[in-house]
Structure formats: C-alpha cells, structure tokens
Amino acid sequence: MKGRRKQSNYEALSTASKEEECVSESMEAELSAFKANRAKAAYANTYRLEPHNKFRDYLVRDKTQAILMNKLQETKYDGDSSPSLCASISEEILKAVKELNFDRYKYVVSVLIVQKADQAMNVASRWVWDAQRDTWVSAKYETETFIALALVMACYYE
C-alpha cells in the first residue's frame, strides 16, 4: 500500500514537470509580470504603540459641525429622505476626517436626524474601548423641525 502511494505521488510530480515544460516563453513572461505586480511589500514590525499624528478632537468637532451646518441649514424634516441624507452626511464627514491624516486610526461615523416632537431622547452605543488611545466626538445641529446628531468614533489600530 505504501509503495503505491509513493509511486502515485511520483507520477503526479513527473506529470507536473512535463506540464511546466509545455508553457511557452511568452506565457512565462506574462506569468512572471503578473506575479511581480501582485507581490506585496513586506515591512518589519515597528512595535510602536503611539501614533505620530495623534487624533485631535477639536479639529474633528469643528469640521463635523461645519458639515452639519452646511448640509442642513435650509432643510426641513422629512421622514422619507432622512435616511439618505444621514448616509450622505456621514460619508462626507468620514471623508473630511480621513483628509486630516491622523495616524493609525479607523473611524465609525454615525448621523442621526430626529424630528422635534417634545420628546426626550437617549443615544447609547457600546464598544470594546481602549481608554488611552480611542476617542469620540459628537456634534449637534438644531433647527425648528429637527435635531441632527453626528458621532465620530476614532479607534486606534495597532
């Protein structure tokens, strides 16, 4: 039984080498070029625990507040268009925060638009949090018909 396994493995190896010989030179050149393009650069670990460009919450708060004000200044509350408006505002805030180039952070942006109807509101979220490096920022914009709340969570990525 063991002799058969060795023989079949040998046959499989010998057929593979025959197939490799059949590959033309042009195909081999294309294959090597493809492999070179797909190769990823390998970097050594830095073991750095602190970012070079730390997250500055006051910059993000100002930027978020300005975006909320620009997008919602002339808007009235509409329950049907609010989800798409929230999505577009959160994408714009995320893009603006990424342009600030804080080092080694991942972001979660949440925008909530609620109609004013003399009600109370509590917003809560739960995260696995590193109190030393992770942080969050909130910005609020209020009109006669609605309240908009934007939350930006910045999680440090080692």
C-alpha positions in Angstrom: 0.0 0.0 0.0 2.8 2.4 0.9 4.6 1.5 -2.3 1.6 2.5 -4.4 1.3 5.9 -2.6 4.9 6.7 -3.3 4.5 5.6 -6.9 1.4 7.7 -7.5 3.0 10.8 -5.9 6.0 10.3 -8.1 3.8 10.1 -11.1 1.9 13.3 -10.2 5.2 15.1 -9.7 6.5 13.9 -13.0 3.4 15.0 -14.9 3.5 18.4 -13.3 7.1 18.9 -14.5 6.0 17.9 -18.1 3.2 20.5 -18.0 5.6 23.2 -16.9 7.8 22.4 -19.9 4.9 23.0 -22.2 4.5 26.6 -21.1 5.8 28.9 -23.8 8.3 31.6 -23.1 5.7 34.4 -23.7 3.3 32.8 -21.2 6.1 32.5 -18.7 7.0 36.2 -19.2 3.3 37.2 -18.7 3.1 35.0 -15.6 6.2 36.5 -14.0 5.0 40.0 -14.7 1.6 39.1 -13.1 3.4 37.7 -10.0 5.6 40.8 -9.7 2.5 43.1 -9.8 0.8 41.0 -7.1 3.8 40.8 -4.8 3.2 42.8 -1.6 6.0 44.7 0.1 6.9 43.1 3.4 7.7 45.5 6.2 9.2 44.8 9.6 7.2 45.3 12.7 7.7 48.7 14.3 6.3 47.7 17.8 5.2 51.4 18.0 2.2 51.9 20.3 1.6 55.6 19.9 0.7 57.4 16.6 2.9 60.0 15.1 -0.1 62.2 14.3 -2.5 61.9 17.2 -6.2 62.4 16.9 -7.2 65.9 17.8 -10.8 66.0 18.7 -11.3 69.8 18.4 -10.4 69.7 14.7 -12.8 66.9 14.0 -15.6 68.6 16.1 -15.2 71.8 14.1 -15.1 70.0 10.8 -18.2 67.9 11.7 -20.1 71.0 13.0 -19.4 72.9 9.7 -20.5 70.0 7.6 -23.8 69.6 9.5 -24.4 73.3 9.3 -23.7 73.5 5.5 -25.8 70.4 4.7 -28.8 71.1 6.9 -29.1 74.9 7.0 -32.0 75.2 4.6 -33.5 71.7 5.3 -36.9 70.8 6.8 -37.5 67.5 8.4 -38.8 64.8 6.1 -39.0 61.2 7.4 -38.7 59.7 3.9 -35.5 61.5 2.8 -33.8 61.5 6.2 -32.0 58.1 5.9 -30.4 59.0 2.6 -29.5 62.4 4.0 -27.9 60.8 7.0 -25.9 58.4 4.8 -24.6 61.3 2.6 -23.6 63.4 5.6 -21.8 60.5 7.3 -19.9 59.8 4.1 -18.9 63.4 3.8 -17.8 63.6 7.5 -15.8 60.4 7.1 -14.0 61.8 4.0 -13.2 65.0 5.8 -11.8 63.2 8.9 -9.7 60.9 6.7 -8.2 64.0 5.0 -6.9 65.2 8.4 -4.4 62.2 8.2 -4.5 61.1 11.7 -2.0 58.2 12.0 -3.3 54.6 12.7 -7.0 55.3 13.3 -10.1 53.7 12.0 -13.3 55.6 12.1 -17.0 55.0 12.6 -19.4 57.8 11.7 -23.0 57.8 12.7 -25.5 60.5 11.9 -29.0 60.6 13.4 -31.8 63.0 12.4 -34.8 63.1 14.7 -38.0 65.2 14.4 -38.7 67.6 17.2 -41.9 66.5 18.9 -41.4 67.5 22.5 -39.8 64.2 23.4 -36.7 63.1 25.2 -34.0 61.1 23.5 -31.1 59.0 24.7 -28.4 57.7 22.3 -26.2 54.9 23.5 -23.5 52.7 22.0 -21.3 50.0 23.3 -17.7 49.3 22.2 -14.7 47.4 23.1 -12.6 50.5 24.0 -9.0 51.4 24.8 -9.4 54.4 27.1 -5.9 55.6 26.4 -6.0 55.8 22.6 -9.6 55.5 21.4 -11.8 58.6 21.4 -15.0 60.0 20.1 -16.5 63.3 19.1 -20.1 64.5 18.8 -21.6 67.4 17.1 -25.2 68.7 17.1 -27.2 70.9 14.8 -30.7 72.0 15.7 -33.4 73.7 13.7 -37.1 74.4 14.3 -38.2 71.0 12.9 -35.4 68.5 13.7 -32.2 67.8 15.6 -29.2 66.2 13.9 -26.5 64.4 15.9 -23.2 63.2 14.4 -20.9 60.9 16.3 -17.4 60.1 15.1 -15.6 57.3 16.9 -11.9 57.0 16.3 -10.4 53.6 17.2 -6.6 53.3 17.3 -5.4 50.5 15.1 -2.0 49.0 16.1 
